[in-house]
């Protein structure tokens, strides 16, 4: 049985509340789980102690049994110093594409070329 330590969503619409659970990876996200290991409330401020609560002993037990934490849960474990930090690829999704970068460079070059003669005539 492939075990996962993952989040199970609860709460009402636009008011999420998650349970950190140990579950069979074949079960639905909010479906059957083996054991509840903690809670996560994303609505609380990031520095709040109640934002993430975990039963550390049980989490270590499940990790020892071979359970794989999901991405979000592994971040919680890293913050609690239960797991080593992973290096993650920093995706550059906000960066414009190649053609847009080329157009921006051409525009900047034209602006610099137009500004150069204006500076020379001012002097």
N, C-alpha and C positions, 0 to 999 in steps of 0.2 A: 504494500500500500504506500503510495507516494504522499507524504505528509507535507503540508504547508502551514506556515504561521502567517496569517493574513488578516485583513480587516473585513468585518461583516457590518454592513451599513444598517443603521437604525435611525430613529428620529423621523420627524415629519418632513414634508416638502420644504425645501430651502432652510432646514434646520438640522443638518446632519449630526449624527452621533455614531461613533464606530466602536465595535467591540473587537479587541485583538483576540483571535481564536486560533486554535490548532485544529485543522480540518483536513480531510482527504481532498487531494487536489481535484478529484473528479466531481466533487459536490458543487452546487451553485454557490455564488458569492454570499448570499444571505441564507443559504440552506443549512443542512445538517453539519454540525461540527462536533468534535470530540470533547474539547474543553475550552472554556473561556479563560484567557490569560491576562486580560486587562481591558482598559478603555482608552479611547482617544476622542477628545472633543475639540474640533478645529475652530469652534467659535470663540474659545477662550484665548486671551493674549498669549503670545509665544513664550513669555517669561513665567507664565503661571505654572505652578506645580501640578495642578489638577488637569492640565491639558493632556498629558500622557501618563497613565498609571499602568504599571505592569507588575505581575507576580514574578519577580526575577528568578526565583528558584524553579518554578514550573517552566519558564521560558528556557532556562539552561537545560532542564531535563529533556524537553522536546528537541532542542538543538543537538543534544547528545544522542537522541534516538534517530537523528538524520533528517529532521524536519527542515525544510528550506524556507527562510523568510522571504517575503515579497520585497520589492524595492522600497516601498514606504516603511514597512516594518523594520527592514534592515537599517534604515536611517534612524529610527527610534533606538535600535539596539546600539548603533554607533554612538549616539548621544549619551546613552546610559553606560557606555564603555563595556558592553557585553560582546561586541563583535569588532574586529579590526576595520579601520576605515578602508573603503574601496575607492579606487580611482575611477571616476566617471567621465565619460566623454562629454565635454561641454559643447553641446550643439549650438551652432551659430544660426539659428532660425531667424533671428531678427536682422541679420545682415542682408543687404540687398544682393541680388544675383549679379553675375558677371557683366551682363549687358547694362544693367542699371549703374553699376560702378563705372563702367567705361563712359557712359553718358555724363555722369557726374564729373568725371575727370576732364572730359572735353569741355564741359561748361565752365569748370574752374580755370582751365587753360585759356579759354576765350576771355573770361573776366580779367585774368592776369594780363593778357595781351592788350586788352582795351585800357587797363589802368596804367600800364607802363608809359605810353605816349602822353597821357594826361599828367603824370608826375614830372616828365621831362619838360613839358611846356610850362609847368608851374614854377620850375626852378629857373 
